[in-house]
Amino acid sequence: MQPHNGQFNFSLDAALGGVTALTRRGFLALGAVGALVAAGCATNPARTSKVPEPIWPDEVAKKPPVRATVVAKSPKDFKFVMDRDGWSRGPCIPSLMNPMLPPRYITVHHDGMSPFLAKDQTSSAARIEIIRTGHRSKGWGDIGYHYVVDRGGRVWEGRAIQWQGAHVKNCNEGNIGICCLGNFDEQSPSPEQLKACETIVAALMAKYRIPVSRVRSHQEWSGARTACPGRSLQREFVQMRAKTLACKSVPSDAARA
């Protein structure tokens, strides 16, 4: 049974209380906790560099703070996806993101942090918020992934699909990012998590007409230089793609040419 919304928000606030307090004390500078919030495999999209403002001996040019903009929410693509309001404690910053190009690829990741075994909704929501906080600390406009899959089999809304993600360096254009919670170099994905991952990937393939040849893991991108999504998830993902996703009714590359 899902918890009452008020009760869930109270539980999530309690779960995040320690993280918020540490953030105020600059916990990103600490090695151990810094590794936790770095969300190891995500990468920033390329953006056009700006010429730095001049700094004179007696006058320092000050940039105005980045302000969050209220953005009208688009309807969710899939009813089974959990709304981001259930985990996010901060808005996205559209001025720090690029519009999404028509989706042509899907990429599967793990979060690459410490092992994570919890399956409950509150713990999963807190984990996703930690990832978002880490990504925002890099100067990104929001969490880098479009969808997050927890160990209980839930699929959560991440960055809105209208915005380009930040998950495969220099290859984010038209690339939908899916993150499975956990570190799969050190643990195995749960059966529920694998099934939910398969469900969201198949749904995205069908909706955006993406062939299986364009469904990849992070490490399969040329030049990625990463172990993401970890040994155990990579092994399961290769089997999933060959045995299940390859049978989905989507056009081949030749048909799309």
C-alpha positions as CSV (number, residue, x, y, z in Angstrom):
1,M,0.0,0.0,0.0
2,Q,1.4,3.4,-1.0
3,P,1.8,5.8,2.0
4,H,-0.4,8.8,2.4
5,N,1.1,11.8,0.6
6,G,1.6,13.8,3.7
7,Q,3.2,10.9,5.5
8,F,5.5,10.1,2.6
9,N,6.7,13.7,2.4
10,F,7.4,13.8,6.1
11,S,9.3,10.5,5.8
12,L,11.3,11.8,2.8
13,D,12.1,15.1,4.6
14,A,13.4,13.0,7.5
15,A,15.5,10.8,5.3
16,L,17.0,13.9,3.6
17,G,17.5,15.9,6.8
18,G,21.0,14.7,7.3
19,V,22.0,15.3,3.7
20,T,20.5,18.9,3.8
21,A,22.4,19.7,6.9
22,L,25.7,18.4,5.5
23,T,25.1,20.3,2.3
24,R,25.0,23.6,4.3
25,R,28.3,22.7,5.8
26,G,29.9,22.1,2.4
27,F,29.8,18.3,2.5
28,L,30.7,18.1,-1.2
29,A,34.3,18.9,-0.2
30,L,34.5,15.8,1.9
31,G,36.0,12.7,0.2
32,A,33.7,10.0,1.5
33,V,30.4,11.9,1.1
34,G,31.6,13.6,-2.1
35,A,31.9,10.1,-3.6
36,L,28.3,9.4,-2.6
37,V,26.8,12.5,-4.3
38,A,29.0,12.5,-7.4
39,A,26.7,10.1,-9.2
40,G,29.7,8.6,-10.8
41,C,28.7,7.9,-14.5
42,A,26.8,11.1,-15.5
43,T,28.5,13.6,-17.8
44,N,27.7,17.2,-18.7
45,P,26.4,18.1,-22.2
46,A,28.7,20.3,-24.3
47,R,27.7,23.9,-24.1
48,T,29.0,27.0,-25.8
49,S,31.7,28.7,-23.6
50,K,31.2,32.4,-22.8
51,V,34.0,35.0,-22.7
52,P,34.7,35.7,-19.0
53,E,33.7,39.0,-17.6
54,P,36.6,41.4,-16.8
55,I,38.0,41.7,-13.3
56,W,39.7,45.0,-12.4
57,P,41.8,45.7,-9.3
58,D,39.2,48.0,-7.8
59,E,36.1,46.5,-9.2
60,V,34.9,42.9,-9.4
61,A,32.2,42.1,-11.9
62,K,29.4,40.2,-10.2
63,K,27.1,37.8,-11.9
64,P,23.5,37.7,-10.8
65,P,22.4,34.5,-9.1
66,V,20.8,31.8,-11.3
67,R,17.1,31.9,-10.5
68,A,14.7,29.0,-10.9
69,T,12.0,29.5,-13.5
70,V,8.6,28.0,-13.1
71,V,8.0,25.8,-16.1
72,A,4.7,24.4,-17.2
73,K,4.7,20.6,-16.7
74,S,4.2,18.5,-19.8
75,P,2.0,15.4,-19.4
76,K,3.9,12.3,-18.6
77,D,4.5,9.9,-21.4
78,F,3.6,6.8,-19.4
79,K,1.0,6.4,-16.6
80,F,3.2,3.8,-14.7
81,V,6.0,6.4,-14.2
82,M,6.2,8.0,-10.7
83,D,6.0,11.8,-10.7
84,R,9.2,13.7,-9.9
85,D,7.2,15.6,-7.2
86,G,7.5,12.4,-5.1
87,W,11.3,12.8,-4.8
88,S,12.5,16.2,-5.9
89,R,13.2,18.9,-3.4
90,G,14.2,21.5,-5.9
91,P,13.2,22.9,-9.3
92,C,15.0,22.5,-12.6
93,I,16.9,25.5,-14.0
94,P,15.9,25.8,-17.7
95,S,18.6,28.4,-18.4
96,L,21.2,25.7,-17.7
97,M,19.7,23.1,-20.1
98,N,19.3,22.7,-23.8
99,P,16.1,21.7,-25.6
100,M,15.9,18.0,-26.4
101,L,16.3,16.9,-30.0
102,P,14.0,14.1,-31.3
103,P,15.0,11.0,-29.4
104,R,17.1,8.5,-31.4
105,Y,19.0,6.6,-28.7
106,I,18.4,5.1,-25.2
107,T,21.2,4.7,-22.7
108,V,21.2,2.6,-19.5
109,H,23.3,3.6,-16.5
110,H,23.8,2.8,-12.8
111,D,24.2,5.6,-10.3
112,G,27.7,4.3,-9.5
113,M,27.6,5.4,-5.8
114,S,27.7,3.1,-2.8
115,P,25.8,-0.1,-2.9
116,F,22.0,0.4,-2.4
117,L,19.7,-2.4,-1.3
118,A,16.5,-0.7,-0.1
119,K,13.3,-1.3,-2.1
120,D,11.0,1.0,-0.2
121,Q,9.6,4.2,-1.8
122,T,11.0,6.6,0.8
123,S,14.6,5.4,0.6
124,S,14.5,5.3,-3.2
125,A,13.2,8.9,-3.4
126,A,15.9,10.1,-1.0
127,R,18.6,8.4,-3.2
128,I,17.3,10.1,-6.3
129,E,17.3,13.5,-4.6
130,I,21.0,12.9,-3.5
131,I,21.8,12.3,-7.2
132,R,20.0,15.5,-8.2
133,T,21.8,17.5,-5.5
134,G,25.2,16.2,-6.8
135,H,24.3,17.0,-10.4
136,R,23.2,20.5,-9.5
137,S,26.5,21.1,-7.6
138,K,28.2,20.6,-11.0
139,G,26.3,23.5,-12.4
140,W,23.8,21.4,-14.3
141,G,20.2,22.5,-14.6
142,D,18.7,19.3,-13.1
143,I,19.3,15.6,-12.5
144,G,21.1,14.3,-15.6
145,Y,18.8,11.3,-16.3
146,H,15.3,11.3,-17.8
147,Y,14.1,8.2,-15.9
148,V,15.3,6.4,-12.7
149,V,14.5,2.7,-11.9
150,D,14.6,1.7,-8.2
151,R,15.1,-1.7,-6.7
152,G,11.4,-2.1,-5.8
153,G,10.5,-2.0,-9.5
154,R,9.3,1.6,-9.7
155,V,10.2,3.9,-12.6
156,W,10.6,7.5,-11.6
157,E,10.4,10.7,-13.7
158,G,13.8,12.5,-13.8
159,R,14.7,15.4,-16.0
160,A,11.7,16.2,-18.2
161,I,12.0,14.7,-21.7
162,Q,11.7,18.1,-23.2
163,W,15.3,18.9,-22.0
164,Q,18.5,17.3,-23.2
165,G,20.0,15.0,-20.6
166,A,23.5,15.0,-19.1
167,H,24.6,11.4,-19.0
168,V,26.9,10.5,-21.9
169,K,29.7,13.1,-22.5
170,N,29.4,14.7,-26.0
171,C,26.6,12.3,-26.9
172,N,23.5,13.7,-25.1
173,E,21.6,15.0,-28.2
174,G,18.5,12.9,-28.8
175,N,19.7,10.5,-26.1
176,I,17.3,9.3,-23.4
177,G,19.1,8.5,-20.1
178,I,17.8,5.8,-17.8
179,C,19.5,5.2,-14.4
180,C,19.1,2.1,-12.2
181,L,19.7,2.8,-8.5
182,G,22.8,1.0,-7.2
183,N,26.4,0.2,-7.9
184,F,26.4,-2.9,-10.1
185,D,30.1,-3.5,-9.9
186,E,29.5,-4.3,-6.2
187,Q,25.9,-5.7,-6.2
188,S,23.3,-7.2,-8.5
189,P,20.1,-5.6,-9.8
190,S,16.9,-7.0,-8.2
191,P,14.5,-9.0,-10.4
192,E,11.9,-6.2,-10.0
193,Q,14.4,-3.6,-11.1
194,L,15.4,-5.6,-14.2
195,K,11.7,-6.0,-15.2
196,A,11.0,-2.3,-14.7
197,C,14.1,-1.4,-16.7
198,E,12.9,-3.6,-19.5
199,T,9.4,-2.1,-19.3
200,I,10.5,1.5,-19.6
201,V,13.1,0.8,-22.4
202,A,10.5,-1.1,-24.4
203,A,7.9,1.7,-23.9
204,L,10.4,4.3,-25.1
205,M,11.4,2.2,-28.1
206,A,7.8,2.0,-29.2
207,K,6.9,5.6,-28.5
208,Y,9.9,7.1,-30.3
209,R,10.4,4.4,-32.9
210,I,14.0,3.6,-31.6
211,P,15.4,0.4,-33.0
212,V,17.2,-2.0,-30.6
213,S,20.5,-1.2,-32.4
214,R,20.3,2.2,-30.7
215,V,19.7,0.9,-27.2
216,R,23.0,0.9,-25.4
217,S,24.6,0.9,-22.0
218,H,26.9,3.8,-21.1
219,Q,30.1,1.8,-21.6
220,E,29.1,0.9,-25.1
221,W,29.4,4.4,-26.4
222,S,32.7,5.0,-28.2
223,G,35.1,6.9,-26.1
224,A,33.0,6.7,-22.9
225,R,35.8,5.2,-20.8
226,T,33.5,4.0,-18.0
227,A,32.5,0.7,-16.4
228,C,28.9,2.0,-16.1
229,P,26.4,0.3,-15.7
230,G,28.6,-2.1,-13.8
231,R,29.5,-5.7,-14.4
232,S,26.3,-7.4,-13.2
233,L,23.8,-4.9,-14.8
234,Q,25.8,-4.9,-18.1
235,R,25.6,-8.7,-18.2
236,E,21.8,-8.6,-17.6
237,F,21.3,-5.8,-20.0
238,V,23.0,-7.6,-22.9
239,Q,20.8,-10.6,-22.3
240,M,17.7,-8.4,-22.0
241,R,18.5,-6.7,-25.3
242,A,19.1,-9.9,-27.2
243,K,16.2,-12.0,-25.8
244,T,13.5,-9.5,-25.2
245,L,14.0,-6.0,-26.6
246,A,15.2,-7.3,-30.0
247,C,11.7,-8.8,-30.4
248,K,9.9,-5.5,-30.0
249,S,8.1,-4.2,-33.1
250,V,10.2,-1.2,-34.0
251,P,11.8,-0.2,-37.4
252,S,15.3,-1.3,-38.3
253,D,18.0,1.2,-39.1
254,A,17.5,0.4,-42.8
255,A,13.8,1.2,-42.6
256,R,14.6,4.5,-40.9
257,A,17.2,5.6,-43.4
